[in-house]
């Protein structure tokens, strides 16, 4: 839903405030829920014009919002109870209206974490409902709030809270919907011969991997440190077999940060190794058999977190180009982030152009992506909007990188530990952005006007009770098809803490109807990707083995491939006492792994039926 103009918001708020003076009108105003007793209440009638991204649910002014204080009572204090048990808090919210109405419900935890809006979400005439499901809720007082997003006539509602408890199982019982695409995981062959001049093949040094596919040959590549690992899949067998090879570039020696990007349709594959204020970059057009040295970056450039990407030029196209696509090199400086463009296929780059500074965005940016119309997007987790609220954003250029603007994602808020958001555009330029919200939940929002307005976010982990997520990665194909991959755990708490005991799996959420519905599946149900914390603060923390991100791409038929570092291998897989903070070594691994779609629809409808159902 689009954000209402400030004047409209102010006008509607004024009417509502004069109409009702008590913002705490729920009947009763408070109550408790236990594992044996539900809580029920009636919210007061609310009415409003179109409200989105105005902070209504946080301040809860009368007339457009109502509040109920719900005390969650666990059989024991949370810290003790959740050692051997699990709980699920469900808020069911319902109303009836004679006009098209969008009512929202939000929940705020005792620690300030925000959940909502409920699902399903949208305009409804007649009976409507929304549910919020929260795994392992903290004990204490929760604020449950109804808000009027678009409510033409005053509308009241009814709500019920239930709490169910059960013994905790490990690993979690997989809940993969029948309609979900299935994936097969391919760990790199750690016995493959090292590239010439190397003593190891790098398979176990794949923290923050990136992935790409040469659509001309089908070869897939995953970057493991300064080793470019090639995977050639044989689909004559089921599941497909794979042949691994270390195709490290002879120019890839010193590396502070590795990046790989494939210009898939041309078959040109780049590897970039950060080396101070620039990078040593090279590319191959024969699947790693030979490499060509690039200039590496434009100047000035930043000394951290570089990214490479590219796509069509925006109109009007530069007068002189010698390659069909614009190639961008972006990097993070101390004060500013900078992007430079290449017009000759990455051989050389033009000057670096500042895209934001520290007064506008903090932290590190994510990977640059280019939409079919040539719009370039650089996502960032921590940008400040006009109201002073920090939100995930895309930094956007529609003129081939000459100028950039910051567009924050409505209804999202920056997460404390950060982490790169991910952006990808479909065939008709619909933009999908996945991120970790401030409450730790993996969410995805959609924009159809280059980030000016946004749909309400979808919580991709709600069906699994995901309370913490990391490494959001998004790819799109047809305009109505996209996939959102992330690491998630149902364990609540501070996932940056060395004492965090979460078990992390890889999840993929897919839409085939432009975000109207998403189907989420756990694609590593019996093999955790990590046990313990996933540290995002830099330095040498033991549970920083995965470093900063994963990556996602598609092959020629739209099949999804995810490149990730597996941090839990060997004995760690079945040992619940293993923990990335404390070891053993098998719980601190970073094994290059590709999750490859094996069944179901791909992201290109033209190839429906090519993969088995």
C-alpha positions as CSV (number, residue, x, y, z in Angstrom):
1,X,0.0,0.0,0.0
2,X,1.3,3.4,-0.9
3,X,2.1,6.0,1.7
4,X,-0.5,8.7,2.1
5,X,0.6,12.4,1.6
6,X,1.5,14.1,4.8
7,X,-1.4,16.6,4.5
8,X,-3.9,13.7,4.1
9,X,-2.4,12.0,7.1
10,X,-2.5,15.1,9.3
11,X,-6.1,15.8,8.3
12,X,-7.3,12.3,9.0
13,X,-5.5,12.2,12.2
14,X,-7.0,15.5,13.3
15,X,-10.5,14.2,12.5
16,X,-9.9,11.0,14.3
17,X,-8.4,12.6,17.4
18,X,-11.3,15.0,17.9
19,X,-13.8,12.1,17.3
20,X,-12.4,9.8,20.0
21,X,-10.4,10.9,23.0
22,X,-9.5,7.6,24.6
23,X,-6.7,5.6,22.7
24,X,-7.1,2.7,25.1
25,X,-10.7,1.7,24.5
26,X,-10.4,-2.0,24.1
27,X,-12.8,-4.1,26.2
28,X,-11.4,-5.3,28.5
29,X,-8.2,-3.1,28.2
30,X,-5.9,-5.9,29.3
31,X,-5.7,-9.6,30.1
32,X,-3.5,-12.7,30.3
33,X,-2.9,-15.7,28.1
34,X,-1.5,-19.0,29.4
35,X,-1.1,-22.5,27.9
36,X,-4.5,-23.4,29.4
37,X,-6.5,-20.2,29.0
38,X,-7.0,-17.9,26.0
39,X,-7.5,-14.2,26.1
40,X,-10.3,-12.5,24.1
41,X,-11.2,-8.9,23.7
42,X,-13.0,-6.3,21.5
43,X,-11.2,-3.4,19.9
44,X,-12.9,-0.1,19.6
45,X,-14.1,1.2,16.2
46,X,-11.4,2.9,14.1
47,X,-11.7,4.9,10.9
48,X,-9.2,6.6,8.6
49,X,-8.1,7.4,5.2
50,X,-5.1,5.6,3.7
51,X,-2.3,5.2,6.3
52,X,1.0,3.4,5.6
53,X,4.4,4.0,7.1
54,X,3.4,6.8,9.4
55,X,4.2,5.2,12.7
56,X,0.5,5.0,13.7
57,X,0.9,1.6,15.4
58,X,3.8,2.9,17.5
59,X,2.2,6.0,19.0
60,X,-1.4,4.6,18.7
61,X,-3.4,7.9,18.5
62,X,-7.2,7.5,19.3
63,X,-9.6,7.0,16.5
64,X,-7.1,5.3,14.1
65,X,-5.6,2.9,16.6
66,X,-6.6,0.9,19.7
67,X,-4.4,-0.9,22.2
68,X,-4.8,-4.1,24.3
69,X,-2.2,-5.1,26.9
70,X,-1.6,-8.8,26.8
71,X,0.4,-10.5,29.5
72,X,2.0,-13.7,28.3
73,X,2.4,-16.2,31.2
74,X,4.8,-19.1,30.6
75,X,4.9,-22.2,32.8
76,X,8.4,-21.0,33.8
77,X,10.5,-17.9,33.1
78,X,11.5,-17.8,29.4
79,X,15.2,-18.5,30.0
80,X,14.4,-21.7,31.8
81,X,11.4,-22.8,29.9
82,X,12.9,-22.6,26.4
83,X,15.8,-24.8,27.2
84,X,13.6,-27.9,26.7
85,X,10.3,-26.5,25.4
86,X,8.9,-24.3,22.8
87,X,5.8,-22.1,22.7
88,X,3.7,-20.4,20.0
89,X,1.6,-17.3,20.6
90,X,-1.2,-16.8,18.0
91,X,-3.2,-13.5,17.7
92,X,-6.3,-14.0,15.6
93,X,-7.9,-10.7,14.6
94,X,-11.3,-10.3,12.8
95,X,-13.8,-7.7,11.7
96,X,-16.7,-7.1,9.3
97,X,-17.2,-4.0,7.1
98,X,-19.6,-3.1,4.4
99,X,-16.9,-1.2,2.5
100,X,-13.5,-2.2,1.1
101,X,-11.5,-2.1,4.3
102,X,-7.9,-2.7,5.3
103,X,-7.5,-3.3,9.0
104,X,-4.0,-4.1,10.4
105,X,-2.9,-5.7,13.7
106,X,0.5,-5.3,15.2
107,X,2.2,-6.7,18.3
108,X,5.0,-5.2,20.3
109,X,7.0,-7.5,22.6
110,X,8.3,-6.7,26.1
111,X,11.7,-6.1,24.5
112,X,10.3,-3.7,21.9
113,X,10.3,-6.2,19.0
114,X,7.5,-5.5,16.5
115,X,5.4,-8.1,14.7
116,X,2.9,-7.5,11.9
117,X,0.9,-6.5,10.1
118,X,-1.0,-9.8,10.3
119,X,-1.6,-12.1,7.4
120,X,-3.4,-12.1,5.0
121,X,-3.2,-8.4,4.4
122,X,-5.3,-6.3,2.0
123,X,-8.7,-4.8,1.2
124,X,-11.7,-6.9,2.2
125,X,-15.4,-6.3,1.9
126,X,-17.5,-8.2,4.5
127,X,-15.8,-10.5,7.0
128,X,-12.0,-10.1,7.2
129,X,-9.3,-11.5,9.4
130,X,-5.5,-11.5,10.0
131,X,-3.2,-13.7,12.1
132,X,0.1,-13.1,13.7
133,X,2.1,-16.2,14.8
134,X,5.0,-15.7,17.2
135,X,7.4,-18.5,18.1
136,X,8.9,-18.7,21.6
137,X,7.4,-15.4,22.9
138,X,9.0,-13.7,25.9
139,X,6.9,-13.7,29.1
140,X,5.6,-10.3,30.2
141,X,3.4,-7.6,28.8
142,X,2.8,-7.4,25.0
143,X,1.0,-4.5,23.3
144,X,-1.5,-5.7,20.7
145,X,-2.7,-2.8,18.5
146,X,-5.3,-2.6,15.7
147,X,-4.8,0.2,13.2
148,X,-6.9,1.6,10.4
149,X,-4.9,1.4,7.1
150,X,-7.9,2.1,4.8
151,X,-11.2,2.1,6.7
152,X,-14.0,4.2,5.1
153,X,-16.6,3.7,7.9
154,X,-15.9,3.2,11.6
155,X,-15.1,-0.5,12.1
156,X,-14.7,-2.5,15.4
157,X,-12.9,-5.8,15.7
158,X,-12.5,-8.8,17.9
159,X,-9.3,-10.6,18.8
160,X,-8.2,-13.8,20.5
161,X,-4.8,-14.8,21.8
162,X,-3.8,-18.4,22.4
163,X,-0.6,-19.9,23.7
164,X,0.4,-23.5,22.9
165,X,3.5,-25.2,24.3
166,X,5.3,-28.4,23.4
167,X,8.6,-30.2,24.0
168,X,11.4,-28.8,21.9
169,X,12.6,-31.1,19.1
170,X,16.1,-30.9,17.6
171,X,16.5,-30.7,14.7
172,X,13.2,-28.9,13.9
173,X,10.6,-31.0,12.2
174,X,10.6,-29.9,8.6
175,X,7.4,-28.4,7.3
176,X,7.8,-28.1,3.5
177,X,4.5,-27.4,1.7
178,X,3.7,-29.8,-1.2
179,X,3.7,-26.9,-3.7
180,X,7.2,-25.7,-2.7
181,X,10.1,-26.2,-5.1
182,X,12.6,-28.6,-3.8
183,X,16.4,-28.1,-3.7
184,X,19.5,-30.4,-3.6
185,X,22.6,-29.2,-1.8
186,X,26.0,-29.7,-3.4
187,X,29.0,-29.1,-1.0
188,X,32.2,-28.4,-2.9
189,X,34.6,-31.3,-3.3
190,X,37.3,-30.5,-0.8
191,X,39.5,-33.2,-2.5
192,X,39.6,-31.5,-5.9
193,X,43.1,-30.6,-7.1
194,X,44.1,-27.0,-6.3
195,X,44.6,-24.5,-9.1
196,X,48.1,-24.1,-10.4
197,X,50.2,-22.1,-7.9
198,X,47.9,-23.0,-5.0
199,X,48.4,-25.3,-2.1
200,X,44.7,-25.7,-1.2
201,X,41.5,-25.6,-3.2
202,X,39.8,-23.1,-0.9
203,X,36.6,-25.2,-0.5
204,X,36.6,-24.6,3.3
205,X,37.3,-20.9,3.1
206,X,34.0,-19.8,1.5
207,X,32.8,-17.2,4.0
208,X,30.7,-14.5,2.2
209,X,30.5,-16.4,-1.1
210,X,29.0,-15.1,-4.3
211,X,27.6,-17.1,-7.2
212,X,27.1,-16.8,-10.9
213,X,26.1,-18.9,-13.9
214,X,27.4,-18.8,-17.5
215,X,24.1,-19.2,-19.4
216,X,26.0,-20.1,-22.6
217,X,27.6,-23.2,-21.1
218,X,25.6,-23.8,-17.9
219,X,28.7,-23.7,-15.7
220,X,28.1,-22.4,-12.2
221,X,30.8,-20.6,-10.2
222,X,31.0,-19.9,-6.5
223,X,33.7,-17.7,-5.0
224,X,35.5,-19.2,-2.0
225,X,38.0,-16.6,-0.7
226,X,40.3,-16.0,-3.7
227,X,39.4,-19.3,-5.3
228,X,36.8,-19.4,-8.1
229,X,35.2,-22.8,-7.9
230,X,33.5,-24.2,-11.0
231,X,30.6,-26.6,-10.8
232,X,29.3,-28.4,-13.9
233,X,26.0,-30.2,-13.4
234,X,25.0,-33.4,-15.2
235,X,21.2,-33.5,-15.3
236,X,21.1,-36.9,-17.0
237,X,20.9,-38.3,-13.4
238,X,18.4,-37.5,-10.7
239,X,19.5,-35.8,-8.5
240,X,22.0,-34.2,-10.9
241,X,25.7,-35.1,-10.4
242,X,28.3,-32.4,-10.2
243,X,31.9,-32.1,-11.2
244,X,34.0,-29.5,-9.2
245,X,37.1,-27.7,-10.3
246,X,39.3,-25.0,-8.8
247,X,39.6,-22.3,-11.5
248,X,41.3,-19.7,-9.4
249,X,42.4,-16.7,-11.4
250,X,46.2,-16.2,-11.5
251,X,45.6,-12.6,-10.6
252,X,43.7,-13.4,-7.4
253,X,46.3,-13.4,-4.7
254,X,45.9,-10.7,-2.0
255,X,42.3,-10.5,-0.9
256,X,40.6,-8.4,1.8
257,X,37.1,-9.2,0.4
258,X,36.1,-11.5,-2.5
259,X,33.3,-10.9,-5.0
260,X,32.2,-12.9,-8.0
261,X,29.6,-11.7,-10.6
262,X,28.6,-13.4,-13.8
263,X,27.2,-11.4,-16.7
264,X,25.2,-14.5,-17.4
265,X,23.8,-13.8,-20.9
266,X,27.3,-12.8,-22.3
267,X,29.2,-15.6,-20.5
268,X,31.7,-13.1,-18.9
269,X,32.4,-14.1,-15.3
270,X,34.2,-11.6,-13.0
271,X,36.2,-12.2,-9.8
272,X,37.3,-9.3,-7.7
273,X,39.7,-9.3,-4.7
274,X,39.7,-6.2,-2.5
275,X,43.3,-4.8,-2.2
276,X,43.2,-1.6,-0.2
277,X,41.5,1.3,-1.9
278,X,40.9,-0.7,-5.1
279,X,40.6,-4.3,-6.2
280,X,42.5,-6.8,-8.3
281,X,39.8,-7.8,-10.8
282,X,39.9,-10.2,-13.7
283,X,37.3,-12.0,-15.9
284,X,37.0,-15.1,-17.9
285,X,34.9,-16.0,-21.0
286,X,35.9,-19.7,-21.2
287,X,34.7,-20.9,-17.8
288,X,37.9,-20.2,-16.0
289,X,40.4,-21.7,-18.4
290,X,41.9,-18.3,-19.0
291,X,41.6,-14.9,-17.3
292,X,41.9,-11.2,-18.4
293,X,43.2,-8.6,-16.0
294,X,40.9,-5.6,-15.5
295,X,41.6,-2.1,-14.2
296,X,39.8,-3.3,-11.1
297,X,37.8,-0.2,-10.0
298,X,37.1,3.5,-10.8
299,X,38.8,6.2,-8.7
300,X,38.2,7.3,-6.1
301,X,37.0,4.1,-4.5
302,X,36.4,2.9,-1.0
303,X,38.5,0.4,1.0
304,X,35.8,-2.0,2.0
305,X,32.9,-4.2,0.9
306,X,33.1,-3.9,-2.9
307,X,30.5,-5.2,-5.2
308,X,30.3,-5.8,-9.0
309,X,27.2,-5.9,-11.1
310,X,25.7,-4.8,-14.3
311,X,23.0,-4.9,-16.9
312,X,21.3,-2.8,-19.6
313,X,22.2,0.8,-20.1
314,X,19.5,3.3,-19.1
315,X,18.2,5.5,-21.9
316,X,19.8,7.6,-23.2
317,X,22.7,5.3,-23.6
318,X,26.2,6.7,-23.5
319,X,27.5,7.8,-26.9
320,X,30.4,5.4,-27.0
321,X,30.3,1.8,-25.6
322,X,32.1,-1.3,-26.7
323,X,30.1,-3.8,-24.6
324,X,26.4,-4.5,-24.5
325,X,26.0,-3.9,-20.7
326,X,27.0,-1.3,-18.2
327,X,29.3,-2.8,-15.4
328,X,29.3,-1.1,-12.0
329,X,32.0,-1.3,-9.3
330,X,30.7,0.1,-6.0
331,X,32.6,0.2,-2.7
332,X,32.3,1.5,0.9
333,X,34.4,4.4,2.0
334,X,34.8,5.7,5.5
335,X,32.6,8.7,4.9
336,X,31.0,8.0,1.5
337,X,30.1,5.0,-0.7
338,X,31.2,5.3,-4.3
339,X,30.1,3.7,-7.6
340,X,32.0,3.7,-11.0
341,X,30.7,2.5,-14.4
342,X,32.5,0.6,-17.1
343,X,31.4,0.9,-20.8
344,X,33.9,-1.6,-22.1
345,X,32.9,-4.7,-20.3
346,X,34.9,-4.1,-17.1
347,X,38.3,-3.6,-18.7
348,X,38.4,0.0,-17.5
349,X,36.1,2.1,-15.3
350,X,35.2,5.8,-15.2
351,X,35.4,8.0,-12.2
352,X,33.8,7.0,-8.9
353,X,30.6,8.9,-8.0
354,X,29.5,9.3,-4.4
355,X,26.1,7.6,-3.9
356,X,25.5,8.5,-0.2
357,X,27.4,9.7,2.9
358,X,27.4,8.9,6.6
359,X,24.7,11.5,7.3
360,X,22.4,9.6,5.0
361,X,23.2,5.9,5.4
362,X,25.4,4.0,7.9
363,X,26.9,0.6,7.8
364,X,27.7,-1.2,4.6
365,X,25.9,-1.5,1.3
366,X,24.8,-4.7,-0.4
367,X,25.3,-6.0,-3.9
368,X,24.5,-3.7,-6.9
369,X,21.8,-5.0,-9.2
370,X,20.5,-3.5,-12.5
371,X,17.0,-3.8,-13.8
372,X,16.0,-4.4,-17.4
373,X,15.3,-0.7,-18.0
374,X,18.8,0.1,-16.8
375,X,18.0,1.4,-13.3
376,X,20.8,0.6,-10.9
377,X,20.1,-0.3,-7.3
378,X,22.5,-0.5,-4.3
379,X,20.7,-1.7,-1.1
380,X,21.7,-0.5,2.4
381,X,20.3,-1.7,5.7
382,X,20.6,1.6,7.6
383,X,19.4,4.8,5.8
384,X,17.5,7.7,7.4
385,X,14.2,8.8,6.0
386,X,12.7,12.3,6.1
387,X,11.2,11.7,9.5
388,X,14.6,10.6,11.0
389,X,13.7,6.9,11.1
390,X,16.4,4.5,10.1
391,X,15.2,2.0,7.5
392,X,16.5,-0.4,4.8
393,X,16.7,1.4,1.5
394,X,17.8,1.2,-2.1
395,X,20.1,3.8,-3.5
396,X,18.9,4.4,-7.1
397,X,20.4,5.7,-10.3
398,X,18.3,6.0,-13.4
399,X,20.9,7.8,-15.5
400,X,23.7,5.2,-15.7
401,X,25.3,6.0,-12.4
402,X,25.7,9.8,-12.9
403,X,23.4,10.7,-10.0
404,X,21.9,8.6,-7.1
405,X,19.0,9.0,-4.8
406,X,18.1,7.2,-1.5
407,X,14.7,5.6,-1.3
408,X,13.8,4.0,2.1
409,X,11.6,0.9,2.3
410,X,8.2,1.8,3.9
411,X,7.2,-0.1,7.1
412,X,10.7,-1.5,7.4
413,X,13.1,-0.6,10.2
414,X,16.8,-1.2,10.4
415,X,18.0,-4.2,12.4
416,X,20.5,-3.7,15.2
417,X,23.1,-6.2,13.9
418,X,22.6,-4.9,10.3
419,X,23.3,-7.2,7.4
420,X,23.0,-6.5,3.7
421,X,19.5,-6.3,2.1
422,X,19.2,-7.7,-1.4
423,X,17.4,-6.2,-4.4
424,X,16.4,-7.7,-7.7
425,X,14.1,-6.6,-10.5
426,X,11.8,-8.7,-12.7
427,X,11.4,-8.6,-16.4
428,X,9.1,-5.6,-16.4
429,X,11.2,-3.8,-13.6
430,X,9.1,-4.7,-10.6
431,X,11.6,-4.5,-7.7
432,X,11.8,-7.1,-4.9
433,X,13.8,-6.2,-1.8
434,X,14.5,-8.7,1.0
435,X,15.9,-7.6,4.4
436,X,16.1,-8.5,8.0
437,X,13.8,-6.3,9.9
438,X,14.7,-4.7,13.3
439,X,12.7,-7.5,15.1
440,X,15.0,-10.1,13.4
441,X,12.3,-11.3,11.0
442,X,13.1,-11.9,7.3
443,X,10.8,-9.6,5.3
444,X,10.4,-8.8,1.6
445,X,8.8,-5.7,0.1
446,X,7.9,-4.8,-3.5
447,X,8.0,-1.6,-5.5
448,X,6.6,-0.9,-8.9
449,X,8.0,2.6,-9.3
450,X,11.7,2.2,-8.6
451,X,11.4,2.5,-4.8
452,X,9.2,5.5,-4.5
453,X,6.3,3.5,-2.9
454,X,6.2,0.0,-1.5
455,X,3.8,-2.8,-0.7
456,X,3.4,-4.0,2.9
457,X,6.2,-6.4,3.8
458,X,5.7,-10.1,3.9
459,X,7.2,-12.0,6.8
460,X,8.8,-15.0,5.0
461,X,9.7,-16.8,8.2
462,X,6.3,-16.6,10.0
463,X,5.2,-20.1,9.0
464,X,8.3,-21.5,10.8
465,X,8.2,-19.2,13.7
466,X,11.5,-17.6,12.6
467,X,12.7,-15.1,15.3
468,X,16.1,-14.3,13.9
469,X,17.3,-14.2,10.3
470,X,20.5,-13.3,8.5
471,X,21.9,-13.0,4.9
472,X,18.8,-12.0,2.9
473,X,19.3,-12.8,-0.8
474,X,16.7,-12.1,-3.6
475,X,16.6,-12.9,-7.3
476,X,13.8,-12.3,-9.8
477,X,12.9,-13.7,-13.3
478,X,9.6,-13.0,-14.9
479,X,8.1,-9.9,-13.5
480,X,5.7,-11.8,-11.2
481,X,8.3,-14.4,-10.1
482,X,11.0,-14.0,-7.4
483,X,12.8,-16.1,-4.8
484,X,14.0,-14.9,-1.3
485,X,16.6,-17.0,0.5
486,X,17.8,-16.4,4.1
487,X,19.3,-18.2,7.1
488,X,16.7,-18.4,9.9
489,X,16.2,-19.8,13.4
490,X,13.1,-20.0,15.6
491,X,15.3,-19.3,18.6
492,X,14.6,-15.8,20.0
493,X,17.2,-13.6,21.6
494,X,20.4,-11.8,20.6
495,X,21.9,-13.8,17.7
496,X,25.1,-11.7,18.0
497,X,25.7,-13.1,21.5
498,X,28.3,-15.8,22.1
499,X,25.8,-17.6,24.2
500,X,23.1,-17.7,21.5
501,X,22.1,-21.3,20.9
502,X,20.0,-21.0,17.7
503,X,20.1,-23.7,15.1
504,X,20.1,-22.1,11.6
505,X,18.7,-23.5,8.4
506,X,18.5,-22.2,4.9
507,X,15.0,-21.1,3.8
508,X,13.7,-20.1,0.4
509,X,10.4,-18.2,-0.1
510,X,9.1,-18.1,-3.7
511,X,6.3,-16.1,-5.3
512,X,4.8,-16.8,-8.8
513,X,2.1,-14.1,-8.6
514,X,4.0,-10.9,-7.9
515,X,3.9,-11.2,-4.1
516,X,0.2,-12.0,-3.6
517,X,1.3,-15.3,-2.0
518,X,4.7,-16.7,-1.0
519,X,5.6,-20.3,-0.3
520,X,8.5,-20.8,2.2
521,X,10.5,-24.0,2.5
522,X,13.3,-25.2,4.7
523,X,15.8,-26.5,2.2
524,X,18.3,-27.9,4.8
525,X,15.8,-29.6,7.1
526,X,18.2,-32.3,8.4
527,X,21.5,-30.4,8.2
528,X,22.0,-27.1,10.0
529,X,24.0,-24.4,8.3
530,X,25.1,-23.0,11.6
531,X,24.8,-23.6,15.4
532,X,25.2,-20.6,17.7
533,X,25.6,-17.0,16.7
534,X,26.2,-15.4,13.4
535,X,28.4,-12.4,14.1
536,X,28.1,-9.3,11.9
537,X,30.4,-7.0,13.9
538,X,33.7,-7.6,12.0
539,X,36.9,-8.6,13.7
540,X,37.9,-12.2,14.6
541,X,34.9,-13.3,16.7
542,X,34.8,-17.1,16.5
543,X,31.2,-17.2,15.2
544,X,32.1,-14.9,12.3
545,X,33.0,-18.0,10.2
546,X,30.3,-17.2,7.7
547,X,31.4,-13.5,7.3
548,X,28.8,-11.1,5.8
549,X,26.5,-12.6,3.2
550,X,25.4,-15.4,0.8
551,X,24.3,-15.0,-2.8
552,X,21.6,-16.1,-5.2
553,X,21.2,-16.4,-9.0
554,X,19.4,-18.3,-11.7
555,X,20.5,-20.3,-14.7
556,X,19.2,-20.0,-18.3
557,X,15.9,-21.6,-17.6
558,X,15.2,-19.6,-14.4
559,X,16.3,-22.4,-12.0
560,X,17.4,-20.9,-8.7
561,X,20.9,-21.5,-7.3
562,X,22.0,-20.3,-3.9
563,X,25.7,-20.0,-2.9
564,X,26.3,-20.3,0.8
565,X,29.0,-21.2,3.3
566,X,28.1,-24.2,5.4
567,X,29.3,-23.5,8.9
568,X,28.2,-26.8,10.5
569,X,29.7,-29.9,8.9
570,X,30.9,-33.3,10.1
571,X,30.2,-34.0,13.8
572,X,28.4,-30.6,14.2
573,X,25.4,-31.8,12.1
574,X,24.1,-34.1,14.7
575,X,25.7,-32.7,17.9
576,X,23.4,-30.3,19.7
577,X,26.3,-29.2,22.0
578,X,28.3,-27.8,19.1
579,X,28.4,-24.0,18.8
580,X,30.2,-21.7,16.5
581,X,31.4,-19.6,19.4
582,X,33.1,-22.4,21.2
583,X,33.6,-25.1,18.6
584,X,34.5,-27.8,17.7
585,X,36.1,-26.9,14.4
586,X,33.3,-28.6,12.5
587,X,30.9,-25.9,14.0
588,X,33.1,-23.1,12.7
589,X,33.5,-24.3,9.1
590,X,32.8,-22.3,5.9
591,X,32.4,-25.0,3.2
592,X,31.4,-23.7,-0.2
593,X,27.9,-25.1,-1.0
594,X,25.4,-24.6,-3.8
595,X,21.7,-25.2,-3.3
596,X,20.2,-25.9,-6.7
597,X,16.6,-26.1,-7.5
598,X,15.6,-29.7,-8.5
599,X,11.8,-29.6,-8.9
600,X,8.9,-27.2,-9.5
601,X,8.4,-24.1,-11.5
602,X,11.4,-21.9,-12.2
603,X,11.4,-18.1,-12.2
604,X,10.8,-18.1,-16.0
605,X,7.4,-19.2,-17.0
606,X,8.5,-20.2,-20.5
607,X,10.2,-23.2,-18.9
608,X,7.4,-24.5,-16.7
609,X,7.3,-28.2,-16.9
610,X,11.0,-28.6,-17.7
611,X,11.8,-29.6,-14.1
612,X,9.8,-32.4,-12.4
613,X,7.0,-31.5,-10.1
